[in-house]
C-alpha cells in the first residue's frame, strides 16, 4: 500500500507539470472503473433478485428459502422471488442458473447433492458445478426422516428391514427424483441393511409424500422440515431419523443408529450460489446481508421450528465443503452400482 501511495503521488506531480496523455487516460480509466465498482456494490440489488429453487413448493428447501427471503427482501429494499424450477432431481434449475447472466440477479438455492454428487452419479450432466457456479454460503442443514404409510405393517426400522428381507423388491419406496438426496439416503439404507426395494422416483419430495399418504408407495426418506408436519398430524409414521442425535422437534423418533443401523449418519444442507463470472463484490455483499438475516433471533427460531439448523458458511468455507464432499461421494459411487445415464 505504501509503495502504491508513493507511486500515485509521483505520477500526480508529473501530470501537473508535464502531462502524459497515455498515462492520464489509463489513470482515468482505472479511477472510473474503481468508482463505478464502489458505487455499484453498496447499491446491489437495484431490482428484484430471483432465487431459483429446483424443487416443488412446500419442500424443505423451499420452506427454508422462503423464511430467509422474507427477511432479506426488506433489508435489500427489493423483492427476493423464490422461483421453483422442477425436473431431473434439481438439475433443470441448476442449468437455468448457469445459463443466466452473471449479474447477481439470478441465484441458486439448492441441495448439497446438486453441488457434490450429481457429477459422479450421472454419466453426463452437461456442466461441472465447481466451474459453473460460485458459492456464496450454506444457510442451513437438516436431517432426513424415514417415514411410512400409516397402514403399512411396520412400526420401526427393524420391522421394515425384516419385512423387506422376507419380501425382496415388493416394497415400493419413493424419492424426489433419481439421484436426489432422498434417493441416495434410502440407497445407503438398503446397502447398510442388505435389503432390496423398488424405487419410484417423483419430481420432488412433496409429490412423493402425497402418494405415500395415499398408499401408492410404502416408505421414503423426507427432509425434516417437510416431514415434521406430516408426522405431527398423524398422516405418516416416522421410523427413524438420519442424524446422530434425535431432533428436539421430534424427540420420540429414534435415530436410525439407535434403531439398529449402526453408523448411519447423514445430513442435507442448502447452499446458495451464482453463475461463474459474477463479480466477487456481489458475492461478498450477498453473503454479508444473509449473515445479518441469519443472526436475527426470529429467523433462527423459524428455521429451528421447521427442523432446520441455521448455519452460515463463508464463500471459501462453502467451496471447501463442496470439494471435500464431491471427492467423498465420488469414492462411494465408484464403489457401488448406483449410476445413471
N, C-alpha and C positions, 0 to 999 in steps of 0.2 A: 504493500500500500504506500509506504514512504517513497519508494522509487517511482511509483506511478504518479504520486503527487508532484514530485520534483520535475518529472518529465512534462506534465501538463503545464507547470509554471514556466518552464523554459520555452515551450512552444508558444505560449501566450505572448511572451516578450518578442519573439521572432515575428509573429504575425502582426504585432503592432508597428514595428519599425521596418519590416521587410516582408510584406505579405507574400505568401506562397500558396497559390490557388489550389494545387492538388491536395496539399496538407489541410488547407482550410476546408475544402469540400469534404474530405474524409472525416475531419473532426466534427463538422456539422452533421454529417450522416450518422456518426456514432451518437452524437448528442441527441439528434431527433429520434433515433431508434430507442435509446435509453429512456427518453422522456415518454415516448409512446408506450413502452412496456410498463413503465412505472405507473402511467395513468390508467392503462387498461386493466391491470391486475387487481387493484383495490376495487374497481367498479364491476368486476365479474361477479355475478352474471348480469347482463344488460337485457336479457329476455328469458322466458321460461326455459328450464332445463328438463330434458326428458331422461328419466331413469327407465331403461328397458329391463324388465324382469321377465325372463323367458319361461315362466311357469304360470299356471292359472291363478286368477283372483281367489283369495281365501286360503292359499297355501302358506306355509311357514315363511318363506322368503318374501312373499307378497305382503304379509302382515307386518313383518319386521320393517320392510321398506316403507310402508305407509306410515308407521309410527314415527320414523326418523324424518321422512319427507314432510310430514305435517308441521314439524317444528323448524325444519330447515327453510321452508318457504318464507315465513315471516322474517327470518334472520336475513335472507337474501333479498327480500322485497320482490321476489319473483317466484312464480309457481314452480314447484317440482312435480312434474307429471309422471305418475307411475304408469308405464305402458307395457301391458302383458303381451308378449310375443311368443306364442306357443309353438312347439314342434321339435321333434328329433332330440328329446332329452335335454333341451335348452340350447342346442346348437344353432337353431334358427335365429334366436335372439342374439346370440354371440356374434353371428355373421352380420346381423343388421348393424350392430355397433361398430364392428371392424370396418364396414363399408361406409360409415358416416364420416362427415368432415371432422378432422381432429381439432375442433374449436372449443371443446369442453361442454357443448350443449347437448350432446348425446352421451350418456354414461351407462355402464352396465353394472347391474346388481344381480349377482347370480351365485350359485352354489360352488363349493370348492371342487366338485367333480369336473365342472366345465373348465376350470383352470389347471387341474392337476392330473386328471385321469383319462379324459377323452382321447388325448394324443396317443396313449398306449392301447386304449381299449378298442379303437376303431382304426382300420387299415388306412383310411384316408379321410380326414375331416376337412381338408382343404385349407387349413390355416394352422399356425403354431401360436398358441395362446401367449407364450412368453415373448414372442417377437411382435405379435399383432396388437397387444394390449399393454397399457401402462397401469400398474396397480396404484390405487390411492390408499385404501385401508381395508381392514377386516372389521366390520361393525359389530358382529355378534356371532356366537356359536351356540349349538344346541345338541341335545342327544336325540336319538331316534327311539320310537316306541314300536314294539312288536305287538300287533293287535289282531283280533279275530272277530268274525261274526258271532253275535251273542248266542246263536243257536248251534254253532259248531261245537262238537262234543269234546272240547279240551278246555281246561281252566288254567293251564300254566305251560311254560315252555317245555318242561319234561314230558307232559302228556302229548304235546304236539310232536315231539321227536319220536315218541313211541308209536303214535298213530301213523306218522309218515313212514316209519320203517316197516310197519305192517302193511301199508297200502302205498307202495312207491309210485310216484307220479300221479296219484289220484287226487291229491290236494292241489287246488289252484291258488297261486299267490299273485298278487298284483304289484305294480310298481308305477312310478311316474314316467317311465319310459326306459327302453333298453339302454343299459349302461349308466343310468342315473344313480344318484346316491342311494335311493330306496332299493333299487335293484341290486346294487353291489352289496348292500348290507345283508340282504337275505341270501345272496350267493355265498357270502362269507359265513353266514349262519349255517347254511347247508354243508359247506365244506368242513366246518368245525364239528358238525354233529353226524356227518355221514348219511344224510337223508337226501331223497330226491322228490322234488315237487315240480309242478308245471307252471311256467311263467306266463302271465297275461299282462302285457305292457299297456299302459294308458298314456294319454297326453297330459300328465300331471297327477299329483297325489290326491287332489280333491275328487276328480272323476273316479279314481280307483277306490277311494274311501266310500264314495256313494254306492258303487257296485258291491263293495264288501258289506255295507249295511243291508243292502237288498238281497244278499246271499249269492250273488253271481260268482264271487270269489270267496275264499275262506280265510286267508291270512294275508298280511302285508306289513312292511315297516312304514311308518309315517313319522315325519319330523314332529318333535314335541309340541311346538306352538300350534300346529294344525291339528294334532291328535288329541291334545288335552281336553278341548271342549266335547269331543265325541265320547271320551271316556267318562267325563264328569256327568254327562247327560244320560249315560247308560246305553248309548247307541252301539258301542263296540265294547269288547272285552280286552283289557290290557294283559299281555302275557309276560312282558318284561321290558326293561329299558336298556339302551346300549351303553350307557356311561358307566364309569367306575363306581359312581355313587348314586343313590336314589335321588329323585327330584323332590325339592321341597314342595312343589305344587302337587305332586302325586306320591306322597310318602308310602302308600300301600303297594306301589308297583315295585317288585323286586328288580334288581339288576339281572341281566342275563347270566353274569358270572355267578350270582347267588342262586340262580335257577338251574345251575349245573353246566353252563357253557363256560368253562374256565378260560380266562384270558380274553374274553370278548369285551372290547372297549373301543368304541369308535365315536366320533362326533362329526357334526356338519357345521361348516362355517360359511358366512355370507360375505363376499368380497365385492368391493366397488372398484371399477376401473374405467379407463377411457381409451379411445383409439391411439395407437402409437403415432407419435408426431405431435401430440397435444403439448402445448407449452408447459414446461415444468412449473412455471409460476401459477398456472391454473390448477395443476395437481396439488401444489402446496397449499393454495388458498382453500380449495375444496376440503382437503384434509383438516386444515385448521378450523374451518367453520363446522365441520361434522364433529370434531373434537369437542367444541363448545356445546353442541346439541347433546352429545352422549354424556356430558358432565351434568346435565340437568336431572335432578332427582326424580321428577315426574316421568321423564323419558326412560330412565333406568328402571323405574318401578313398572312401567307399562311393558317393557321388554321381559323383565323377570316374571311378571304375572302371566305372560303367554308362554313361558318356558324357554326363553332365550337368554343367554348370558352375555350382557353387553361387554364388548372388548373394543380396543382402539389401537390397531397396529399402525405404525408409520408406513409410508410407501416402501421404504427399504426393508422393514421387517416383513411386510406382506410379500414382497418379491422373494425374500429368502425362504419364507414358508412354502411358497409355490414351488420353488426349485427343489426343496427338500422332499416335499410330498410327491412331486412328479417323479423323482428318482425312486422313491419307496414303492409307489404303485406300479411303476414300470417293472420292477422286480417281481412283485406279486402277480401281475397279469401275465408276464412272460412265463411264469412257472405254473400257470393254470390253463384251463380250456376256455376261459371267458374272453372272447374276442369277437368283434362284429365287423361286418363289411362297412 
